[in-house]
Amino acid sequence: MKVVEFEEQTTVYAKNQPQYRQLPAHVHTHDVQGRITCRWRMTWRERLTVLFTGTIWHQILTFHGPLQPQLLMVDKPPMNEPQQSELLA
């Protein structure tokens, strides 16, 4: 599985850090939860494995810090930002 770029991305994490893989992401700038969205693409072998097992493993590198909330999904989440007037309502 690898992370892939997408039309709505607004930043690339680790862009100038060769020791890490780059992470294209959409930053939800007005989201009170500090949400970001990334897109991953599976190989054909991975797709077949998920089809037959129904299982995805997810590892998180915390470097012994607090665990941040994670969310895996198959449907593309909305990435439209609210207008300033909607934030004040």
N, CA and C atoms as a LAMMPS dump frame, in Angstrom:
ITEM: TIMESTEP
0
ITEM: NUMBER OF ATOMS
267
ITEM: BOX BOUNDS ff ff ff
-5.0000000000000000e+02 5.0000000000000000e+02
-5.0000000000000000e+02 5.0000000000000000e+02
-5.0000000000000000e+02 5.0000000000000000e+02
ITEM: ATOMS id mol type element x y z
1 1 1 N 0.857 -1.164 0
2 1 2 C 0 0 0
3 1 3 C 0.903 1.227 0
4 2 1 N 0.523 2.209 -0.783
5 2 2 C 1.319 3.435 -0.787
6 2 3 C 0.401 4.65 -0.793
7 3 1 N 0.915 5.732 -0.255
8 3 2 C 0.169 6.974 -0.22
9 3 3 C 0.271 7.614 -1.609
10 4 1 N -0.821 8.232 -2.061
11 4 2 C -0.82 8.843 -3.392
12 4 3 C -1.33 10.283 -3.314
13 5 1 N -0.893 11.074 -4.25
14 5 2 C -1.352 12.453 -4.327
15 5 3 C -2.795 12.489 -4.823
16 6 1 N -3.499 13.599 -4.546
17 6 2 C -4.877 13.755 -4.994
18 6 3 C -5.161 15.238 -5.198
19 7 1 N -6.2 15.518 -5.959
20 7 2 C -6.516 16.876 -6.402
21 7 3 C -6.678 17.87 -5.259
22 8 1 N -7.314 17.474 -4.183
23 8 2 C -7.632 18.407 -3.097
24 8 3 C -6.499 18.595 -2.08
25 9 1 N -5.376 17.927 -2.262
26 9 2 C -4.307 18.047 -1.265
27 9 3 C -3.829 19.493 -1.17
28 10 1 N -3.498 19.902 0.054
29 10 2 C -3.064 21.279 0.291
30 10 3 C -1.649 21.362 0.853
31 11 1 N -1.065 20.205 1.213
32 11 2 C 0.289 20.194 1.758
33 11 3 C 0.92 18.831 1.548
34 12 1 N 2.226 18.765 1.754
35 12 2 C 2.946 17.498 1.739
36 12 3 C 3.812 17.472 2.993
37 13 1 N 3.478 16.579 3.924
38 13 2 C 4.278 16.432 5.139
39 13 3 C 5.582 15.723 4.806
40 14 1 N 6.638 16.083 5.505
41 14 2 C 7.98 15.505 5.336
42 14 3 C 8.546 15.787 3.946
43 15 1 N 8.139 16.871 3.33
44 15 2 C 8.575 17.194 1.968
45 15 3 C 10.095 17.326 1.868
46 16 1 N 10.717 17.907 2.856
47 16 2 C 12.174 18.098 2.83
48 16 3 C 12.875 17.261 3.886
49 17 1 N 12.315 16.095 4.167
50 17 2 C 12.9 15.189 5.156
51 17 3 C 13.128 13.829 4.496
52 18 1 N 14.292 13.633 3.888
53 18 2 C 14.532 12.394 3.133
54 18 3 C 14.488 11.117 3.977
55 19 1 N 14.599 11.228 5.295
56 19 2 C 14.548 10.038 6.141
57 19 3 C 13.122 9.498 6.29
58 20 1 N 12.115 10.276 5.857
59 20 2 C 10.716 9.864 5.942
60 20 3 C 10.084 9.825 4.559
61 21 1 N 9.008 9.064 4.43
62 21 2 C 8.214 9.094 3.205
63 21 3 C 7.346 10.343 3.222
64 22 1 N 7.168 10.931 2.064
65 22 2 C 6.316 12.118 1.971
66 22 3 C 4.851 11.721 2.132
67 23 1 N 4.061 12.631 2.715
68 23 2 C 2.652 12.366 2.968
69 23 3 C 1.805 13.51 2.433
70 24 1 N 1.294 13.379 1.185
71 24 2 C 0.378 14.389 0.661
72 24 3 C -0.907 14.372 1.489
73 25 1 N -1.429 15.55 1.804
74 25 2 C -2.611 15.617 2.663
75 25 3 C -3.43 16.859 2.374
76 26 1 N -4.694 16.767 2.702
77 26 2 C -5.59 17.926 2.695
78 26 3 C -5.768 18.342 4.151
79 27 1 N -5.399 19.573 4.473
80 27 2 C -5.574 20.092 5.826
81 27 3 C -6.922 20.799 5.894
82 28 1 N -7.776 20.342 6.781
83 28 2 C -9.089 20.954 6.967
84 28 3 C -8.89 22.154 7.891
85 29 1 N -8.644 23.308 7.303
86 29 2 C -8.18 24.485 8.043
87 29 3 C -9.148 24.994 9.094
88 30 1 N -10.441 24.819 8.901
89 30 2 C -11.415 25.342 9.856
90 30 3 C -12.004 24.25 10.748
91 31 1 N -11.386 23.099 10.767
92 31 2 C -11.903 21.972 11.535
93 31 3 C -11.388 22.046 12.973
94 32 1 N -12.279 22.049 13.946
95 32 2 C -11.874 22.17 15.345
96 32 3 C -11.095 20.953 15.841
97 33 1 N -11.201 19.834 15.135
98 33 2 C -10.479 18.623 15.52
99 33 3 C -9.079 18.569 14.902
100 34 1 N -8.727 19.534 14.053
101 34 2 C -7.415 19.529 13.413
102 34 3 C -7.253 18.402 12.406
103 35 1 N -8.317 18.064 11.723
104 35 2 C -8.362 16.924 10.808
105 35 3 C -7.498 17.145 9.569
106 36 1 N -6.827 16.081 9.125
107 36 2 C -6.174 16.035 7.815
108 36 3 C -6.668 14.775 7.113
109 37 1 N -6.636 14.783 5.78
110 37 2 C -7.066 13.625 5.001
111 37 3 C -5.941 13.222 4.064
112 38 1 N -5.657 11.919 4.012
113 38 2 C -4.643 11.357 3.109
114 38 3 C -5.298 10.261 2.275
115 39 1 N -4.68 9.934 1.166
116 39 2 C -5.232 8.902 0.279
117 39 3 C -4.192 7.806 0.085
118 40 1 N -4.621 6.575 0.224
119 40 2 C -3.747 5.411 0.051
120 40 3 C -4.288 4.535 -1.076
121 41 1 N -3.414 3.876 -1.776
122 41 2 C -3.832 2.965 -2.854
123 41 3 C -3.224 1.588 -2.597
124 42 1 N -4.073 0.567 -2.699
125 42 2 C -3.638 -0.815 -2.49
126 42 3 C -3.165 -1.436 -3.798
127 43 1 N -2.225 -2.379 -3.675
128 43 2 C -1.824 -3.182 -4.823
129 43 3 C -2.934 -4.199 -5.083
130 44 1 N -2.869 -4.886 -6.213
131 44 2 C -3.88 -5.91 -6.508
132 44 3 C -3.83 -7.025 -5.475
133 45 1 N -2.632 -7.419 -5.052
134 45 2 C -2.506 -8.462 -4.033
135 45 3 C -3.166 -8.018 -2.736
136 46 1 N -2.942 -6.775 -2.335
137 46 2 C -3.562 -6.254 -1.115
138 46 3 C -5.084 -6.216 -1.238
139 47 1 N -5.577 -5.834 -2.397
140 47 2 C -7.029 -5.801 -2.613
141 47 3 C -7.642 -7.188 -2.454
142 48 1 N -6.983 -8.187 -3.038
143 48 2 C -7.49 -9.559 -2.93
144 48 3 C -7.428 -10.052 -1.487
145 49 1 N -6.359 -9.723 -0.787
146 49 2 C -6.229 -10.124 0.618
147 49 3 C -7.356 -9.532 1.454
148 50 1 N -7.639 -8.241 1.267
149 50 2 C -8.728 -7.597 2.008
150 50 3 C -10.072 -8.2 1.613
151 51 1 N -10.252 -8.496 0.343
152 51 2 C -11.503 -9.095 -0.117
153 51 3 C -11.774 -10.423 0.59
154 52 1 N -10.736 -11.254 0.715
155 52 2 C -10.924 -12.576 1.303
156 52 3 C -10.854 -12.595 2.822
157 53 1 N -10.067 -11.707 3.424
158 53 2 C -9.925 -11.739 4.88
159 53 3 C -10.778 -10.685 5.582
160 54 1 N -11.1 -9.598 4.881
161 54 2 C -11.84 -8.507 5.498
162 54 3 C -11.03 -7.777 6.562
163 55 1 N -9.708 -7.895 6.515
164 55 2 C -8.847 -7.355 7.562
165 55 3 C -7.813 -6.386 6.998
166 56 1 N -7.62 -5.269 7.718
167 56 2 C -6.531 -4.337 7.43
168 56 3 C -5.772 -4.125 8.73
169 57 1 N -4.459 -4.242 8.7
170 57 2 C -3.62 -3.954 9.86
171 57 3 C -3.157 -2.515 9.766
172 58 1 N -3.077 -1.84 10.898
173 58 2 C -2.718 -0.414 10.931
174 58 3 C -1.681 -0.222 12.031
175 59 1 N -0.442 0.148 11.653
176 59 2 C 0.587 0.43 12.646
177 59 3 C 0.771 1.931 12.765
178 60 1 N 0.995 2.387 13.991
179 60 2 C 1.171 3.808 14.257
180 60 3 C 2.48 3.999 15.013
181 61 1 N 3.338 4.861 14.517
182 61 2 C 4.577 5.182 15.213
183 61 3 C 4.302 6.346 16.155
184 62 1 N 4.295 6.082 17.448
185 62 2 C 3.998 7.138 18.427
186 62 3 C 5.257 7.704 19.06
187 63 1 N 6.394 7.014 18.894
188 63 2 C 7.645 7.417 19.545
189 63 3 C 7.418 7.613 21.038
190 64 1 N 6.574 6.744 21.599
191 64 2 C 6.224 6.694 23.023
192 64 3 C 5.456 7.924 23.497
193 65 1 N 4.86 8.667 22.568
194 65 2 C 4.012 9.795 22.914
195 65 3 C 2.564 9.352 22.968
196 66 1 N 1.654 10.269 23.283
197 66 2 C 0.23 9.918 23.339
198 66 3 C -0.29 9.5 21.965
199 67 1 N -1.2 8.568 21.959
200 67 2 C -1.817 8.101 20.723
201 67 3 C -2.847 9.114 20.255
202 68 1 N -2.778 9.484 19.003
203 68 2 C -3.747 10.394 18.407
204 68 3 C -4.897 9.579 17.821
205 69 1 N -6.121 10.11 17.823
206 69 2 C -7.245 9.389 17.217
207 69 3 C -6.99 9.112 15.735
208 70 1 N -7.364 7.941 15.28
209 70 2 C -7.176 7.511 13.896
210 70 3 C -8.524 7.105 13.313
211 71 1 N -8.685 7.236 12.002
212 71 2 C -9.917 6.819 11.341
213 71 3 C -9.574 6.29 9.958
214 72 1 N -9.895 5.031 9.703
215 72 2 C -9.731 4.436 8.38
216 72 3 C -11.103 4.376 7.733
217 73 1 N -11.173 4.661 6.427
218 73 2 C -12.457 4.607 5.735
219 73 3 C -12.24 4.25 4.272
220 74 1 N -13.292 3.832 3.615
221 74 2 C -13.205 3.517 2.195
222 74 3 C -13.866 4.581 1.331
223 75 1 N -14.748 5.379 1.906
224 75 2 C -15.412 6.437 1.151
225 75 3 C -14.661 7.75 1.316
226 76 1 N -14.572 8.505 0.223
227 76 2 C -13.898 9.795 0.25
228 76 3 C -14.679 10.769 1.128
229 77 1 N -14.019 11.374 2.135
230 77 2 C -14.728 12.325 2.988
231 77 3 C -14.871 13.674 2.291
232 78 1 N -15.849 14.48 2.694
233 78 2 C -15.986 15.81 2.096
234 78 3 C -14.782 16.674 2.466
235 79 1 N -14.289 17.433 1.509
236 79 2 C -13.13 18.289 1.753
237 79 3 C -13.413 19.733 1.425
238 80 1 N -14.702 20.083 1.319
239 80 2 C -15.051 21.474 1.074
240 80 3 C -15.01 22.216 2.4
241 81 1 N -14.361 23.348 2.404
242 81 2 C -14.203 24.134 3.618
243 81 3 C -15.412 25.049 3.804
244 82 1 N -15.868 25.241 5.034
245 82 2 C -17 26.163 5.26
246 82 3 C -16.568 27.603 4.997
247 83 1 N -17.521 28.418 4.581
248 83 2 C -17.258 29.834 4.385
249 83 3 C -17.136 30.51 5.742
250 84 1 N -16.457 31.633 5.799
251 84 2 C -16.28 32.368 7.037
252 84 3 C -17.607 32.681 7.706
253 85 1 N -18.633 33.023 6.903
254 85 2 C -19.95 33.345 7.466
255 85 3 C -20.583 32.142 8.16
256 86 1 N -20.302 30.925 7.667
257 86 2 C -20.834 29.721 8.3
258 86 3 C -20.181 29.482 9.649
259 87 1 N -18.923 29.879 9.792
260 87 2 C -18.219 29.69 11.049
261 87 3 C -18.76 30.609 12.136
262 88 1 N -19.252 31.764 11.754
263 88 2 C -19.747 32.747 12.72
264 88 3 C -21.194 32.524 13.097
265 89 1 N -21.905 31.711 12.341
266 89 2 C -23.34 31.479 12.583
267 89 3 C -23.581 30.653 13.819
